[in-house]
Amino acid sequence: MAVSVTDRRVGTEAGAATFTFLFTDIEGSTRLLTELGAAYSEVLRTHHEILREAIGAHDGVVERTEGDAFFALFPTAQGAVSAAVEAQRQFAAEPWLMDEPLKVRMGLHTGEASRVDDELVGLDIHRAARIAAVGWGGQILVSEASRQLLSGERADIELRDLGAHRLKDLDAPQHLYQVVCSGLREDFPALRSLDHLANNLPTELTGFIGRDREVRDVADLLATARVVTLTGPGGTGKTRLSIRTAAEVADRFSDGVFFVALAPIVDPDLVVPTIATTLGLSESANRPILDVVVDHLADKRALLVLDNFEQVLAAGPDIAKLVGDAPAVSVLVSSRAPLRIYGEHEYPVPPLPVPADAELDLDSLAMNEAVALFLARASAMQPGLQLTPENAPAIVAITRRLDGLPLAIELAAARVKLLPPTAIAERLDHALDLLGGGARDLPDRQRTLRGAIAWSWDLLEPASQALFARMSVFMGGASLAHIEAVCADDLPGDLFEALSDLVDHSLVKRHGDDRFFMLETIREYADERLSERDECDAVRRRHGDVFLDLLESSAPGLTGEAAVDVLHALVRDIDNLRAGIDRAVARADVRCALRLVGAGFRLWQMAGHLNEGAAVADRVLAMPGVDAHPRELGTAHETAGGIAYWRGDLPVAREHYQRALDRYREAGDVHDVARGLYNLGFGYWRDPERAVEHFNEALAVYETLGDEVGVARAHWGLGVANYWLHDYSAIQHHTEQCLDVFRTTGQAYDLTWALHMRGIAAYGLGRYDEAVPFFAEALQRLVAAGDVSGIDLVLADFALVAEAEGDDERSLRLWGAGERIAEESGSGLVAAQYDEFARPRRSDESVPPDRAAELREQGRRMNLEAAVSYALERVAEPDGGRQATEAGTPNG
């Protein structure tokens, strides 16, 4: 039908026309239909009459309706907002059959639209619909484009700035405003945009083309299926379809939507820890990480988006258990193969539809998804590129030769900076015939994709080819500095120009200001090319050396004042560090593997990867030939001992610490021997006299060396040993010997634990007000450093004070909060030591069991920030946490 708006035609041959679009729908219509039954038709009739009258009165035209939804267009933004205000006032004044007014949400946006085959089309129409979708019943939302046209038009209308919001299209955030006017409700909850739903969905940097049917299909599947797997060969767009669908259904999952990138993971045992990390959880010393994740999700309504699952299919049973034990959690998987678990619904992702060979009608071609994708990506490389009678046959040929595979089309489109579409089509056809599509047992479309990537490789200059192959060694991306360090040697050309070339051709993506990565499909192809080159072993070895140097040079910073920044930098490259260890083991480079383990202790401990660290250490220590490197073997045993100590596994810790000391003595470095004696002291908390012997021996060596910090550490160790002996006056003496040294020398990590132990001394002597400031500074330092695995110990300090002062409820909440953090971090020290050494009275013996369990559970429900704030209340109000009873009896 021809749609006219004040004598202006939409979508004439002259091109698109500009209008203001209005979208409306009824909030809670399904509920109303259920409640009102047949009477709902009367409500809907009145709703339609009010909207049609308001729209017509302000020169608007109803383009279409669907159920209770209206789509109208106006020649002016002023007319659209006036119609919306008038309709909302009528809805508020109408005597409805229900107890409350009908709630209708409305969205306005100004932009262009064209008519194709009697249907109004255009990106701005979709944007208007998305704006309406994030609002609430009774609310009118306005885009920035419409706001600019409304400025000063009506004095009785105010536009309240709601800020920028990411809508389900996942392109650039949209700045939105709310219409405020007399007779309209003003107070609404936060908009239902992605910014206000818990999610980590990646923001798409390029527009999402087509796939409307697939998004609807997968969204419908997720309404009934708990596990939906998108399958297909590399390059079909599984990842982007999963992200778009997840955004579309995000409002169904009140507890969040979480994207879990599995492409860097090759070990199925790391799938659940990666999910845990994405959820902000950490490994537990005493419980399988799967149980930690299940417990966290058991009562939550959430969606997990697991991307690139094909190389970790053996982890499928873990996903089945997770879904089985967390009844409101759904999983959306992208994989080249299904998981083959019970309840899984497989959705094969088809290629984009391509035009028929003889289809050259420009209007029809422009609507084809494969052609639209090519044009969108090509016009980004060559602004102004349009579909013309001259280039249409070539573009059709390109999309058909590439079987509609999105990645292959994007790679081809990137070449328009160098070649016109006709030349691309000719070259592409030749390359596909030449390459033959790869291995015979691969699906045809995957062979086509391989050919498309190979064709892009063939068009690169020698320097770009070399850099492309070399960059395959990076897992999870790399910084520019690391790319230079690994890839620049003997490169036949300028690295920056080669990298720019790869980015221009969409073979390498840029993330943030200084990080670059390859899509996994492309990285795998690049790795094949590297394997064919004589430099392969040298490049992989350089990669290992660079990240070994990163870890070794950064490790001391994990105990300094900038620990949190150092930790974040290392976690960002943890997949490269994992790859470095894997490759060192694979090439039997024992010394490199031992050094990586030796330097990795604080990373695994502070980042909450204690179980992974233990497994890696065991794997490397079992390598043949480790005895040939006594010093490196000693540091690896030291790491293994430290991990076991933090997990509360005393026998294993003592065994590794003893082996470390033996190796240090064999190597003959006195500093290492002193450190080995110091470490071994911590393996004897059930034989504290032996511990004192080791710490005193370490003290003597450090004094001989003139090592001020080492002497201070030995005194701290003696303080710990006297804690095991319940001698709190001795603890105070030894910690006073080290506190100032650690503070003046900038040993932030040591200072934190010296403060903790100095507070323990005051606590044990019954001086609780003196203890609390020491505990508070230690806790604040742990939070600032991001050291989650240590926070539970200091929360236990505050619990001890509350317990001693008789505030059993506060104490039990703090014990509960600490227990949860200990489970998430993997630390077992509180359970292993505090119950045995530091509790003269127990809150859970002074409170009825049911009440004690309830209070502990209240603490467990606190997040880390809330638990820390709760503990620090004792600092703000020294007497506020105490009951009016006699203070506790000193412990020593």
N, C-alpha and C positions, 0 to 999 in steps of 0.2 A: 504494500500500500504506500501511497505517497503521503509523507508526513509534513505538514506545513506548520510553521510557527510564525505568526504575524507576517505572512506572505514571504517567509524565507524558507527555501527548500534545503533539506538535509541531504548531503552526499550527491550533489550534482556533478556533472562531468568536470566542472571547474575545480573540484577537489573537496576537501573536508571543510565543514563549517564549524564555527566555535559557538558553544552553548554552555549553559549551566545545567548540570544533571542533578536530579533529586531522586534518591533511593529511600524507600520506607519499608518497614515491615513491623508486624506486631510481636512484641516480646511475650514469650510464654503462650503462644497460640495453641500448641498441643495440649497444654494443661487446661486452657479455657475450653477447648473442644471436648475434652474428657468431662469437665465439670458441668458444662452447659448442655451437652448433647445436642438435640435438635435446635435448641434455642440459639446455638452459636451462629446459625445461618442469619438470624436477625441481627446479631451483633456485627457480623461481617458485612451485611448489607448497609448498615448505618455507617460503618467505617469507610466503605467505598464511596458512599454519597458525600461524606464530609471531605474526603480527599479530592474527588473529582470536582466538587464545587470550588474548593480553595485553589486548585491548580488552574482551572479554567478562568477564575476571576482575575488571575495575574498573568494571563497570556501564555500559560503553560499548556503542554500537550502530553497526555498519557501515552507513552510509547508502547508499554506493555504491562500486563499484570501476571502474576503467578501466585495463586493462592491468596495470601494476605499481603504480598509484596507488590509495590508500585515502582515503576521506573518512568519518570517524567522529565521533559526537557523544556527549558525556558530561554528566551532570547537575551535575558539579562539576569545577572546575579541578584539584583534587587527584587525582581519578580519571584524568583525561586525562594528567597528567604522570607519574603512576605507571605507566600503561600504556605510555607512550612510553619511559620508562627501562627497564622490564622487557623490552620488545621489543628495544631497542638492545643490552642485555646478552646476550640470546639470539642476536642476529645476530653479535655478537663471538665467542661461544663455539661456535657451530655449525661442524662440520667440513665446509665447503663443497667443492664440486668444483673451485673455483678456488684459486689460491695465496693469496688474500687474502680477508678477511671481506666479506660483502655490505655495500655502503655505502648506507644509506637515510637520506634527509633528512626531517626532521619539523618541522612548524610548528603552534603552538597559539595560539588566540585565543578570547576569550570575548565573546559578543554575542547578538543576537537573530536569530531566523529564523521564517519563516511557511511554511505549506504551501499552495501554489496548484496545483490540478490534479495532485495527487499528487507535486509536485516541491517540494523544500525550497529556499526563496529568501531572499535577504537580503544586504545589503552586507557584513555581517560575515563571511559565508561566503567571499566573494571576498577579503576582507582576509586571512583565515587562509591561503588558497591562495597569496597573494602572499608571505606571510611564509615559508612552506615553500620557495618557489621561489628565495629568495635565499641559502638555506643550502647546506651541503656534506654529502655522505654521512657518516653517523655523528653529525651535529649535531642537537640539539633546540633550536629557537628558540621564545621565548615573548613574547607581546605585553605591553604595559603593563597592559591590562585583566586578563589572566590573572595577571600577577605580583602585582597587588594582592590577588587571592584566594588566592595561594599563600603569602603572607608568613607565615613561622613554622610552616607546616604540617608540613614534614619537615626534621628536623635534619640528615639526611644529604645534603640537596640544597642546593646553592648556585646562585644566579642571578647570572651574571656580566653586568654592564652593558655592552652593546655600543653604546650611544648611539642617536641618532635616525637613521633611514635613510629615504630617499625610495624608495618602491616603484613598480612599474610603473603603478599607478593614478594617480600624479602628483598626489594630493591632499596633505594635510598629512603631513609626515614621521612615521614610526611609531617609537616607542621600543622597542627589542628587547633581549632578554636571552637568554643561553645557559645551558642547564641543565648544571651541573657536578656530577658524582657519581662515586663509585668505580665502576670497571668501564667507564667511558665515556671516549672520547678527548676531550682538552681543547683541543689546539692545532689551529686551523683558519686558513686564509687569511681575508683580509677578505671580508665578506659581498658577494654579487654584486648589491648594490643599485645604483641609479643614481648614488649618491654616489661609488662606487668604480669607475665606468666613465667614461672621458673623454667628457664631453658638455656641451653648453650648452643642453639642451632646456628651454624655458620651463616653469616650474611653473604648472599650471592652478589658478586661484583658485576655480573652481567645478567641481562634479563632472561627470564625463563620463558621459552618459546613453546607453545602448544602443550600437549600432554594433558589437556583438560579431561579427556575421557579416562586416562590412566589414573589421574589424581582422584577422580570420583570413584573409580573401581576400587582402588586400594583403600580409600577412606571408608567405603562401604564394607569392605572386608574387615577392617579394624573395628567396626561396630559390633562384630560377632565373633571374630577370631582373635585368639590371644597371641598367636605367633604368625606373622605374615612375612614371607621371604620373597624378595624381588630377585629373580634369577635372570641370567643372560650373559653373553660374552662381554669382555671388557669393552668399554666405549659405548654401551647402549644407553647410558644416562641413568643407571640405577641409583647412584648416589644422589644426584640432583632431584630425581623423582621422590626418593625417600625423604629428603629435606623438605621439599615442597609439600608433600602429603602430611608430614609431621606438623608443619606450620598450619596447615588447613584444619587439622583435628586437635590442635593444641588446647583449645578451650574445653575439650572433653576430659582433660587430665589435670585435675586441680593441683596435684603435687609436682607437676613439671614434666617437661620433655627433654631428654638428655641424649646428645649425639656422642657416640663412642667410636673413635677412629681406631680401627684395628689393622689398617694397612701396614704399619711398621712391625706388627707382632707376627712372629712365625711359630712361637711356642704356644700350643693350646693351653698350657697351664697358666699363661699370663693373661688370658681373656678376662677371667673374673677379677683379678687384681686391677686390670685396666678399667673395667666397669666401676670398681670401687673407687679408684682415683678420680674418675669423672664425677662420681657422686659426692666427692669430698670425704670418702672413708679411707681408712688405712688398715693395714694388716694387724692381726692380733697374735700375740705369742701363744695363746692358749686355745684358740678356736680357728677352724678352717675359715679362710677368707670368704668362701661361699656362704657360710652361716652368717657372717657379719653382714654381707650384702642382703641376704634374705631377711634377716631381722630388721634391717633398716627399711626395706620395702614392704614388709609384711602387711602394714596397715595403710599403705599409700596407693593413690591412684596416679600412676605415672606411665610414661611411654619411653622405652629405651630404643634408640635407633642405632643398630649395630652395623657399621659400615665395613665392607670388604672382609667378609667372614670366610671366604673360600680357602684360605691357607691355614685355618685353624678349625676345620670341621670337627675334629675330635673333641672339641669343647661343647658340641651340641648337647650332650646329656646334662652339662652344668646349666645350660639355658633352660632345659626342660624342668630341672629341679627348681630353678629360680621362679619360673612361671607357675609351677605347681604349688609352691609354698607361699607365693605372694599373689593372692587371688585377684587383685585389682590392677596388676601390672600387665601391660601389653608390650610386645617386642616387634619391631619392624626391622628386618634384616635385608641387607644387600649382599649378594653372593653369586659367584658364578655357578654354584651348585647348591641344591637344597640341603638343609641340616639333617633331614630324615628323622625328625623327632615327632612324638605323638602330638597331635593337634595342630601341626604346622600346615598352613595354607600357602602353597607356592603360587606366585604370580609371575609368569614369564614376561619380561619387559620387551615389547616388540620394538623394532626399529621405527623411526618416524616414517609416516606414509610419504611416498614419493609420487611425483606426477606421472601420468601415463606418458608413454614415449612421444605421442603426437600432441600432447596437451600444451598449447602455447597461448591460450587466452590469458592476458596479463592479469586481469582481475582474479581469475581462478587460481593462477599460479601464486599470486601474492598471498592467498589464503592457505596454500599448502605449507605444512609445518616444516618440512625439510628445506624448502626454498626460503621460507621466512627466517629460519635459523642461519642459513648461509648469508642472506642479505644483512641480517642484524650484525653478525660478526664481521662480515666484510666491510660494511659501512663504518664500523668502529676503526678499521685500519685505513680506509679511504673514504673520508667524509664526502657525502654527496652521491655516493654510488647508489643507483636505482635500477630497478628491473626495467629493461627496455626490449623492444622487438629484436635488437641486435644481439644482446647478451643472454636472452632467455633460453635459447636452445642449449648454450654451453652450461648454464646453471642447472638446467634440467638434467643434462648429461652427467654433471658432477654428482648431483644427489643420487642419481640412479646407479652410477658406477660404485658409489660408496654405500649402497644398500640402505640409505637413510640412517646410518650410524652417526649419532650426534658428535662424538669425539672426532671421527674422521672428517665430518663436514667442517667442524671448527678448524681443524688443521689445514684443510684445503682453503678455507676462507682467509686464513692468515696470510696466504701467499699473494693476495691482491695488491700488496704494497710493491711486489716485484713483477707480477704477471697479470694481464687481463684475464677474465673468466674463460675466454676462448682458448688461450694458451694453457691455462690451468687444466682445462678438460683434456686437451691433447696430451699434455705431459703426464697427467694422472692415468690416463688410459694406457699409455706406454709403460709406465712404472708398474702398474698392476700386472700386466702381461709378463713383464720382465721378471718380477719377483716371484710369481707363481703362488703367492698366498701363504707361504710358510708350510709348516708340517701338515702332512696329509690327514692326520687324525684329528685336526682341529675343525670345529664347525666352520662352514663357509664364511659366515659373517666375521668370525674372528680372524680368519685368514685374510679377509678384505681389510680389516682394521690393521693387521700387521703390515699389509702392503702399503696402506696409507701412511703409517708412521715411517716405514722404510723409505717411502717416497720423500717425505719431509727431510729425513736424514740425508738422502742423496742430494738434495738441493742445498744443503748447508756448505759453507766454506770449510776448508780443512781445520781451521782453529775452532770453529763452532762444533764440528763433528767430534773433535778430540775432547772439548769441554763437555759436550753432551754425554759422551761415554763415561768420562771421569766422574761426573756429578752423580752417576748412578750409585756410587758408594755411600752417599748420604741417606740416612733413614730418618724420616720426619723433617727433612729440610736442613738448611745450614745457613749460617751468617755469611756475609760477603768475605769477612776476614778468614773464615775457615775454608771457604771455596778457594780463595787465593792460596792459602797454605797448602792445600791438598792438590789443587789442579793447575797451578800456574807454571810449574817447572817444565821447561822445554815445550811449552805450548806454541804451536806454529802460528802465532799471531797474538794480538792484544786480548787479554782476558776480558776486559770490560766491554769491548766491542763484541766479542763472542757471546758473552752473557746477555748483552742487550739483544743480540740476534735471536738467541733462544727464547727470550721473553717475548719478543715481537712475533715469533712464530708459534707461540702458545705451547712450546715444548717445556718451558719452565715458567712457573708462576711466582709472582712476588707477593710476600705476606708481610705487612707492616713496613717499617722503614728500612730494615736491613736483614731480611730473611727470604730465602728462595727455596722452592721445592718443586718436585715433579709429581704429577699424578702417578699413581702406582703402576697403571698399565704402561705408561711411557717409561717409567723408571726401570721396569722389568725389561723392556726392549733395549734401553740404553745399557743395561747390565750385560745383555747378550753381546752387544757391540764391544763393550770393554773386555769381555772374556776372549774375544778374538784378537785382541791387540797384545803386542809383546810387553807393553807397559802395565798390564793388568795387575800383576803381583806387586809392583812398585807402588801403584796408586793406592791399592788396598792397604799396603803397609803404611804409607804416608797418612792415610785416614786414621789408622790405629794410633800412630805416633802423635798426631795432632790432638786427638781426643784423650789420649793418655796424658799429654802435656796439660791439656785443659783441666783434667781432673786433679793431677798432682799439684798444679799451680793454684788451683782454686781451693783445695781441701783446707789449707790453713785459714782461709777466709771464713770458713764455716764456724770457726770459734772466735771470730772477731766481731767488731761493732757493726759491720755491714753484712752480717751473716744472711739476713733474709734475701738480700739482692743476689748474693753468691748462690744461695740455694735455688732461687728461681731460675738463674741462668743455667745451672747444672740440670735441673729438672727439664728445662726446655730441650736439652740435648740428650736426655736419658736414652732415647732410642739409638742415637749414634754411639753412646757408651756401651749399650748392650751389643750393638753390632761389632764394636771393637773387641769386646771380650769373645764373642762367637768366632770371629775371624782369627783371633790369636790362638784360640783352642784348635780351630780347624787346621791351621798351618803349623801347629805344634810349636808356636812361639811361646815357650814356657815363661821366659823372663817378662815379656810384655804382659801376659795374662796375670802373673803374680803381682806385678806392679799395679795393674788396674784394680785388682782386688784389694791390695794394700792401701790404695788411696781412696777406696770407695766407702769406707766405714761410716763416716759422718753423713754422707749423702743418703745411704740406706737407712741410717738411724733417724735422722731428722725428717726425712721425707716420708717415713712410715713404711718403708719397704724391707723390713727386717727379715721376713720369710724369704723373699727373693734373694736378698743378700746372702743369707745362709746357704741357699741352694747353689748360688753361683760360686761361693767360696769352696763348698764341698767339691764341686765339679772341677775347679781349677787345681785344688790341692791334690786331687786324684790323678793329675796328669803325670805321665812318665817323665823323669828327669828333673823334678822339682828340687831334688837335693843338691843339684849342681849350682844352685843360686841361694846360698844360705841367708843372706840379708833379705832378699826379696821374699823368700819363703817365710822368714820371720815376720815380716810386715803382714803377709797374708794370714798367717796364724793369729797375729794380733787382731786383725779385723774379725776373723771368725770368733775369737774369744770375746771381743767387744759386743758382737751381735748376740752371742749366747748369754752374756752377762745382762744385756738389756732385756732379753727375753726371759730372764729369771732362771736360766738353765745353768746352775752353778757347776756341776761336774764337767760339762762340756767346755764352759768358759775356762775353768782351771786347766784342763788338758791342753787347750790351744795356747793359753798364756805360757804354760811351761815349755811347750814346743817352741814358741816364739823366743823365749829367753835362751833356750839351748842353741837355737840357730844364731842369735845375736852373739853369744859367747864364741861360737864357732867362727863367725865372721870377724870378731875382734874389735868392733866399734864400741867404745866405752859409753858413749851417749845412748846408743841403742840398748846396751846392757842395763844402764840405769833405768831407762823407760820400761824395759822388760821386767825388772824387779818391782817397779812401781805397779805395773799392770797385774802382776801375779798376786800382789797383796789383795786385790779385789776378789780373787778366787777362793778366799779363806774366811768368808764371813761366819762360818760355823766353827772355825778354829782361829779366833781372833788373835791369839798369841802368835801364831805363825804369821798372820797378816802383819802384826807389828814388827816382827823380825824383817820381813821383806821391805816394808816401808822404811825402816831405819837403815837397812842396807842401801836402799836407793838414795836416802838422804845423805849418807856418807859419800857416795860416789858423786852426787850433784855438788856437794860442798867442795870436794876435791877439784872438780871441774870449774868451780866458780860460776855455776849456772844458777842465777838468782831465781828464775822462773821454775826451774826444776826443783830447787830447794823448797819453794813455796808449794809446789804440787805434792812433794813428799809430806810436808806438814799437813796438807789437806787430807792426804791418804791416812795419816796417823789419826786425824780427827774422825774419819770414817771408822777406823778400827776401834777407836774408843767408844764410838756409838754402839758398836756390837758388844763392847764390854760394859755399857751403861755408865760410863764415866764422863759425865757431862761437863765437869770442870776441866778435864783434859781436852775435851772437844773445843771448849772456849779458848783454851791456851793455844792450841795448834791452829785454829782458824784465824786467831788474831795475828799469827805469824805470816799468814799468806794474803789476807784481804787487801792490805795496802799495796802489796807487790802486784797483785793481779790488776788492781785499779790503775796504778800508775803506768804499768807496762802495756795496758790495753788488751789484756787477756779476758775478753768479755765472757767467753764460755766458762772458764775457770772461776771468774768472779761470781757468776750466777750461782754456781754450786757451792762456792765458799759462803755466800750469803745464806743459802739454804741451810748449810751445816751450822753456821753461827746462830741462826735462828733456832735450830734444833737444840743447841747448847742452852740457850736462854729458856726454851720451853722445858727442857729436862730439869732445869733448876727452879722451875715454877714461876719464872718471870715472863708471863705471857705478853704483857704490854710491850716489853723489850723485844720479844721474839717477832711480833707481828710486822714491824717495819722491815726487818731483814727478809721475811717471807714475801712481803709485798714487792720489794725491789726485784727479788729473784723472779717472781711471777711475771712482772712487767717486762723484764728482760727476755724471758722465754717467749712471751707473746710477740715482742718486737723482732725476735730472731726467727720466728716461724717454727720453733722447735716444739711441735705438738707432742712428741713422745716424752718430753720432760715435764709438761704442764701438769700431768696427773700426780706427779710426786709432790709438787708444791701445793696443789689443791689438798692433798693429804695432810700437808703441814697445817693448813688452816683448819682442816677437820679435826686434827689432834688438839689444837688450841680450843676449839668449840667444845670438844668432848671433855677436856680437862676442866673447862669453866662451867660445865653442867648444861650447856645449851645443846641437848641431844638432838633436837630437830634440825638445827643448822648443821650439826656434825654429820648426821645421816644423809642429808641432801648433798653435802660436799663429797662424802664417800661415794654416793651414787654417781655424781657427775664425774668424779675421777675414774671410777670403774669403766664408764662408757668410753672415756677418752683413752684409757689404757688399752681397751679392746681394739679401738680403732687404730691406735699407733703401733700396737704390737709389743708394748712395754709390759714386762711382768715384774718390775722391781717392787712396786707397792705391795702386791700380794705376797711376794717372796720375803720382804724384810719388815714392813711396818707392823704387821700382825705379830711377828715374832719378837721384835725388839722395842717398840715404842709406845705400847698402849697399856698403861696401868689400869685404865677403866674403859669399858666398851659401851658406846651408846646403844648398840643393838641388843645389849643385855639389860639395859635400863628402861627400854620402851617395849610395850607389848609387841609381839612378833608381827601382827597384821599392820599395826601402825608403822613399825620400823620398815617393813617392806614397802609400804606406801610412800614413805619419805624418801627412801632410796630411789624409788621409781620416779619421783618428782625430780630428783637430781639427774637421773639418767636422761630425762626428757629435755634438760637444758642443752642448748648448743654451746660451743666453746666460749663464745663471747659472753653469753649469759652466765655461764659458770664462773668465768673470771670476774665479772662484775659482782656477782654474789659473794665471792670470796673476799673481794676488796672492800665490801661494805664494812668489814671489821676495822679497816684502816680509817675510813671516814668517821666512824663513830666508835671509838675504842671501847665504850661501855655498852654500846647498843646491842652487841651480840651475846651479852652475858646475862644469865639469870642472877637474881639477888641471892646467891648461895655462896658458901665458903669456896674459895679457889681450890683447885685440885692439889694433891700432894706431889711434891717434887719426885722425879723418877730416880735420881741418883744421889 
